[in-house]
Amino acid sequence: MNITGRLTRDAEIRTTSQDKQVVNFSVAINDSYRNKQGERIEQTTYFDCSYWITPNVAKLLTKGTLVELSGRVSTRAWAGNDGELRAGLNFHTSQIKLHGSSKRAETSQAPTQPQSNKVTAQETEDDLPF
């Protein structure tokens, strides 16, 4: 499955108990449609994403960056601290394509050269407000 959206927070690198590193980040996908009454309905879907191939990509994944992801989706359910049942979507990412960068990343000196880990940086101009 492929999804395209913007990062809602900077990526974080975590280490598992087996000393494997995983990059965790969140992506929002905005969609809109018209209902039967002709009203425009805006809908946002959030995905919690994980990337296991290399932790080096984390420095490129900053809040607001537009990304195209390939991978598979899974669901999860849990009870919150308030006892309410919650559900979420996880995206197990196998490939990441960058489509531009966030304003914060543009001002930093983070490298934008693609690594041999299938991450590509493609600069495009967009005017999405997210």
Backbone hydrogen bonds, N-H to C=O, Kabsch-Sander energy under -0.5 kcal/mol:
donor,donor_aa,acceptor,acceptor_aa,energy
3,I,69,L,-2.2
5,G,67,V,-2.1
6,R,28,A,-2.0
7,L,65,T,-2.0
8,T,26,S,-2.4
9,R,26,S,-0.6
11,A,61,L,-2.6
12,E,24,N,-2.7
14,R,12,E,-0.5
14,R,22,V,-2.8
16,T,20,K,-3.0
19,D,16,T,-1.8
22,V,14,R,-2.7
23,V,51,Y,-2.6
24,N,12,E,-3.1
24,N,22,V,-0.6
25,F,49,C,-1.9
27,V,47,F,-2.5
28,A,6,R,-2.7
29,I,45,T,-2.7
30,N,28,A,-0.5
31,D,43,Q,-2.7
33,Y,41,I,-1.9
35,N,39,E,-2.3
38,G,35,N,-2.0
41,I,33,Y,-3.9
42,E,40,R,-0.5
43,Q,31,D,-3.3
45,T,29,I,-2.4
47,F,27,V,-2.7
48,D,89,L,-2.6
49,C,25,F,-3.7
49,C,47,F,-0.6
50,S,91,F,-2.1
51,Y,23,V,-1.9
52,W,93,T,-0.6
57,V,54,T,-0.7
58,A,55,P,-1.8
59,K,56,N,-0.9
60,L,57,V,-1.5
61,L,57,V,-0.9
61,L,58,A,-0.7
62,T,60,L,-1.3
64,G,7,L,-2.7
65,T,62,T,-2.2
67,V,5,G,-3.0
67,V,65,T,-0.5
68,E,97,K,-2.7
69,L,3,I,-3.3
70,S,95,Q,-2.2
71,G,1,M,-2.0
72,R,92,H,-1.6
74,S,90,N,-2.5
76,R,88,G,-2.0
78,W,86,R,-2.1
80,G,78,W,-0.5
80,G,84,E,-3.2
83,G,80,G,-2.1
86,R,78,W,-3.3
88,G,76,R,-2.3
90,N,74,S,-3.3
91,F,48,D,-2.8
92,H,72,R,-3.0
92,H,90,N,-0.5
93,T,50,S,-2.5
93,T,91,F,-1.1
94,S,70,S,-3.4
95,Q,70,S,-1.6
97,K,68,E,-2.4
98,L,120,T,-3.2
99,H,66,L,-3.0
100,G,122,Q,-0.9
106,E,102,S,-1.7
107,T,103,K,-1.2
108,S,104,R,-0.8
118,K,115,Q,-0.5
120,T,96,I,-1.1
120,T,118,K,-0.5
122,Q,98,L,-2.4
122,Q,120,T,-0.6
123,E,121,A,-0.5
